[in-house]
Amino acid sequence: MKCPKCKGRMFNEKFYDYVRSFDAWKCTCCGEVLDPTILTNRARSHNHFLG
């Protein structure tokens, strides 16, 4: 998978919260982290600004 921000290589990593753990993609170059929640919120925010 390629990073949408810098086009670097992304890898799957497990992240831990105080309550749960979740899998997300992390870029090896810029550190961008993407998971389904982040993508949903960005799409919702982008649609909000468009009208």
C-alpha positions as CSV (number, residue, x, y, z in Angstrom):
1,M,0.0,0.0,0.0
2,K,1.3,3.5,-0.8
3,C,0.9,6.5,1.5
4,P,-1.7,9.0,0.1
5,K,0.4,11.8,1.6
6,C,4.0,11.1,0.5
7,K,3.6,8.0,-1.7
8,G,5.9,6.0,0.7
9,R,5.5,2.4,1.8
10,M,2.9,1.7,4.4
11,F,2.8,-1.3,6.7
12,N,0.2,-2.8,9.1
13,E,0.8,-2.1,12.7
14,K,-1.2,-2.9,15.9
15,F,-1.9,0.1,18.2
16,Y,-2.9,-0.1,21.8
17,D,-5.3,2.2,23.6
18,Y,-6.2,2.2,27.3
19,V,-9.3,0.2,26.5
20,R,-8.7,-1.7,23.2
21,S,-6.2,-2.5,20.5
22,F,-6.7,-1.8,16.8
23,D,-4.8,-2.3,13.5
24,A,-3.9,0.6,11.3
25,W,-1.6,1.4,8.3
26,K,1.5,3.4,9.1
27,C,3.9,5.1,6.6
28,T,7.6,4.4,7.0
29,C,8.5,7.8,5.5
30,C,6.2,10.4,7.0
31,G,4.5,8.5,9.9
32,E,1.0,9.0,8.5
33,V,-1.5,6.6,10.3
34,L,-4.7,5.4,8.6
35,D,-7.5,3.2,10.0
36,P,-11.2,2.9,9.1
37,T,-12.2,5.5,11.7
38,I,-9.7,8.1,10.4
39,L,-10.8,7.6,6.8
40,T,-14.5,7.9,7.7
41,N,-13.9,11.1,9.7
42,R,-11.8,12.6,6.9
43,A,-14.5,11.7,4.3
44,R,-17.2,13.2,6.5
45,S,-15.2,16.3,7.1
46,H,-14.4,16.7,3.4
47,N,-18.1,16.3,2.4
48,H,-19.1,18.9,5.0
49,F,-16.8,21.5,3.5
50,L,-18.0,20.8,0.0
51,G,-21.6,21.6,1.1
